Amino acid sequence: MTPQVEPVIIVGGGQSGLAAARAALAAGLRPVVLHAGNLPVGSWPDYYDSLTLFSPTRFSAMPGMAFDGDPDHYPHRDEVVTYLHRYAGALDAEIRTGVRVAEVQARSGDGYLVRTDADDQIAAAGIIAASGSFGNPYLPELPGRSDFTGDVAHVANYRRPDPYAGQRVIVVGAGNSAVQVAYELAAHARVTLATREPVRFLPQRVGGRDLHHWLRITGADRLPRRILTRLVQHAAVLDTGVYHQAITSGQLARREMFSAFTPDGVIWGDGTTEHVDTVIFATGYRPDLGYLEPLGALAHGTPRQVGGLSTTHRRLAYLGLEFQRSFASNTLRGVGRDAAHVVRAIAGQLAGTHKRPRSAHTPPAAPSGTGATTR
């Protein structure tokens, strides 16, 4: 029996998937959102307990719904979960939770066939891959890691400092998450922040206003990718002054990255060894798109795309990639613009009025570890 063909399947029910659903409805399409979790709120419930947005509520809303509360308040993780749940409930879209996509295949004739972990099959004319990257944390390979008898974790698995009380802990990374978690842990454990370069800081407030105010009025929030790729190496930790003071005062120790593991610790760059209980890597994430491998749409796990539009397949698009089209691409405040862009393209392709973008070199996605662009 031939399955009913849905116009657009959106894989992922977080901020990117919900923004895509709203844009699809506005374009007259009937989207179906497939989300692996129990609630359509993305990976937010799984972030560490103390996580707070870097942008105040006035700059944290998605299209069509304001973020409640004081415009200058910096929302907590759980407030974002509540907001996204409310956002999903206000959409007149079919959202199927508890549905994990196993693979997407090209359908005979035209379009796609989506197969779930439950072995259900759904035909679709178009696909928007909005599954983000939280499910694919990046852990670098270092000599001796397999022999290390302590604990090795990614910051994706970190929740709160209590389990590390009294331990010797190294946090690896120079981005927002690394600095925040190391600072929090330092009150409970003996912590060193290990980085390859000195940590760069960016003031959270400039001239009495939040940095995002200046990003918006200067247009920096929408700088195109070709400029952003030159600037990303200068990414910095957003700071009110607390983190910089902690490092300069010695409250939070910082050392050059260690060169290797030993069975019970690490070897520092000067050749000295030290016992370590736990190493937490805050080294970012890679796009979680393994379900597209059967299509041949990826290059070493990285989508072949320009501005979120596939260069290999018609009516295949991506959302939530870091620096996809601008600095704000995979943030609450910026994903709506990208969603409108890719949905317009898919709608045009369905109507036969929009061509797939020409292939272009898409540089491998750098691990998203700054944190500033993910919130």
N, C-alpha and C positions, 0 to 999 in steps of 0.2 A: 504494500500500500504506500503510495507516495505521500511523504509527510507534508503538512502545511508549511509554506515558506513564509517565514517572518521577514519583514523588510530589513530590520537591523537587530542584531544580537550584540549586546554590550556585555563584555566579560569583566566583571568587577563592580561591586556596589559601594565603593567608597566615594570620596569627593569627586573624583574624575568620572566615575560611572554615572553618578547622579547628575552631574553637570551635563554629561552627554545625553542622558535621558531627557532632561529639560529642553536641550537644544533640538533634539530629534522631534519632540512633540511640537515645538514651535515651528518646525519645518514641515509639519504635516505627516511625519512618519510615525509608525507604531513600534516603539522600541520594546524589547524584552531584555531585562537586566538579569544576568546570572551571577549570583554572589555565593562564594563558598562558605562564608560565615553565617551565623544565626541571625544577625541584625545587619541591615544595609548601612553600615557606618565605617566600612573599610577596616584598616588595621589600628585605628586609634585606640580601642580598648586594650591593645597589647603593648602600647608604649609604656615607658617607665612612669611610675606613679606621680612623680613630681613635675612632669613635663608641663610647661606653660608656653603658650604661643609667643613668638617674637613680635607679632603684630597685634595692636589693640583691636577691640571689637569693630571700630569704625572702618578698619582695613582688613577685616577677616571674613566678611560675608560673601556668600556665593550669589549668583544672579537670582533675583526674584524673592529673596528673603533676607531681612535684616538679622543681624546677630543681636539678641537681646542684651540689655544691660548698659552700664556706663560706657560711652564711646571710647574712653581712655583706659578701660580695664583690659588687662591681658588675660584672656581666657585660659583656664586650666584644661587639661586633657579631657576630663569628664564633661566639661561644658561643651566641648567640641562634639563629643559623642551624642549628647542630648540634642545639639543643634542639627547634626546630620540626620538623626532619627526623625526629627520633626520635618526636616527638608524632604526626606524620602516619603514621609506620610502625606505630604502636600502634593506630591506628583501623581498625576493620573496616568501612571505607567505600570506595566506588569513587572514586578520585582520578585524573582524567585530566589529565596535564601536557602542555604544548605545545599547548593548545587555547585559542585566543582567541575570545571571544564577540564577534560583529560586531553583532548586534541581537537584541532580544527583541520578539516581536509577540504580540498577543492571538490565541489559537487559536479557530477557528470552534467555537462551542458553549460551551466553557469552557476555562480554563487558558491556557497559553502555548506558543509555539513559539520555541525558541532556535536561531538560525542562527550557525554559527561561520565564521571566516575561510576555512576549507577548504570552505565551503558545505554542511557537514553540518547536518542539522536534528534537533533533539531536542524532543519534546513533554514538557511538565511541568505538573503540577497547581499547583505553587507555585514561586516564585523568591525566593532570598535574595541580594541584591546585596551582596557582601562584597569588592568590588574596591578598596576604599581610595581614596587620593588621590595616591599617589606618581607615578602616570602622568599627572597633570594639574597640573604646577607653575604657580604664578601669577607672572607677570611684569607689573608695572605699566607703563602707557604713560607715558613722560615726553618732553617736548619735545626734539627733536634726536636721539632714539635711533637713528633710521634712518640718520643721517649720521655717527654715531660710528664711527671706524675701528679702535678698540680692540676688545677682546673683552668681550662681555656674556654672562653665564652665570647659571643658577640654581644654588643650592646642591645641587640634586638631581644635578647633573653634576660636583660637586666630589668628588675622591677623596683627594688628598694634597697637601701644600704644595710639593713639589719643582718642579713645572712653573712655579711663580710666582716662583721665586728671583730676587731683584734687581729685581722689578717694582714699579711704583706701583699699589697695589690698593685699591679701595674695596669694603667689604662693607656691604650695605644690610640693615638689620633690627635689631630690639631683643630678639629672642627667644633661646632657648638655642642653636639652631644657628648663628645669626649671630655670637653672642659666642664660641662655641667655635671656629668656623672662623677668625674674625678673630684670636683669640688664638694659634691654631696658626700661622697665616700670618705673624704679626708677627715670628717668629724667622727668617723667610726672605725677607721682602719689607717694603717700606714701606707700612704698612696704616693706613687710617682706617675706623672704624666709623661709618656714617652712619645717624642715626635721627631721627625726628620729635620724640621726647620723650626725656628722660634715661632711661637704662636702670635698671630696677628690679631689685633682687636679693632673693632669698629664701634663707635659710640651708639648706644641705643637711642639716645635723644640728642638732638642738635638744635641749638637756639630755642630750647624750651619745647620743641615738638619731636614726636617720634620720628625715627628715620624714614618710616614708610610714607610720611607726609611729603618728605623731600623727594623720595623716589617717584611719587605720583606726579607732583607738580613739575618736576624736571623732565619727566618722560623716561627716566632711567628704568622704571619698572617694565617698560616695553622695548628695551633695546633688543635688536634682532640677534639671533644666535651667532652670526658671523662675528659680531663684536664681543658677545659674551664669552665665546671660546678663547678669546685673547685675555679676558679679564678673570676667568674662573681660577687661574692659578694664584690670584691675589685674594682669594676668598678669605674672609676674616670672621672671627667670633664676635657676635653682637654682645655688648657688655655695658652695664651701667657703671662700671668701674670696679665692681666686686671681684671679678675673676682676675683682672690684671693685677689688682692689689694683692690678691692671694698668692699669685706666682712671684711677683717682685719681692714680697715680704718673706717668702719661704714657707708660708702656710700651706701651699700646695707645691710640692717639689716637681721640677721639670728637668728631664735629661734627654740627651740625644738617644734616638732609637737603639735598642739593644740589637746585637748582631745574630744571636742564636739562643736557643734554649739549651739548658742542661737537664739532666733527669729531675733535679729538684729546684731549678731556678732559671736564671738567664745569664748570658755573657754580655757585659756592656762594651761599648766601643773602645774603652781603654784597656780591655782585656780582663778586667776584674769580674768575678762571678758573685752572684748574690742569690740567696734562697728566696723563693717567691711562692706564695700560696695560690694566687689567682691572677690570670692575665685576661683583661677584657678588651677586645678589639672594637673600637668605634671607627671602623674603616669603611663604612658606607655599604651600599647595596648595588645590585645589578638588576636590570629589568627582569621581572618574573614572567617570562613569555614562553616557557618551554612547550606549552600546548600548541604553539605555532610552528614548531620544528617540522612537522609533516608537510607543511606548505612550502618550505624552502624560502620563507620570508625573512629569515634571520641570518646574520653573519656572525658566527661565534657567539650566539646568544643575544646579539645586538640587532634591533630592528633596522631593516633597510628602509629608510624613510626620509622625507624632506618635509619639515614643518608638521609632522604627525601623519602625513599621507604616505602610504606604502609606495615604493618605487618598483615593486615586483608584482603586486596584485591590485586589480581594480576593486574599489569598495571595501578596502581594508585600511583602517586608520588606527592611530595610537593616541592615547591621552595619558598624562601624568608623568611623562619623561622629563627628567631634569634638563632645564634650558631647552625645552622642545622648540619654543618660538621666542621666549623672552625670559627674563630673570624670574618672573612670577609664575612660569608655566605650571609647575606642579604644586602650587599653593592654593589654599582656599580662595584667596582673593583673585588669583590669576587664571585658574583652570577654565573658568567660564568662557573666556575669550578664545582659548584654544578649542574648546568644545564646539563653539559656534562655527569656527573655521573648518574643522574636519567634517562636521555634519553638513554644512553647506556643500562641501565637495562631494560627499557621498550622495546627497540628494540630487546634485547635478549629474552625477554618474548614473544614478537610477533613471534620470530623465534623459540621459544621453547628451547632456550639454557640457560635461566637464571631463577633461582628460586626466589620466593619471600623470603625476609629475615625472619629469625625466629623471633617470637614475643620476644620482650624485654621490660623491664620496661622503659617507656618513661616518665620522670618526667614532671609534669605540667609545661606549659610554663610560665615562670615568665613574668610579664608585662615588655615590652621593654621600659624602660624609660631613659636609659643612653644617647641615641642619637648617641653615638659614633659608634654603630654598624649598624645604619640605613642609614648612608650616605656614 
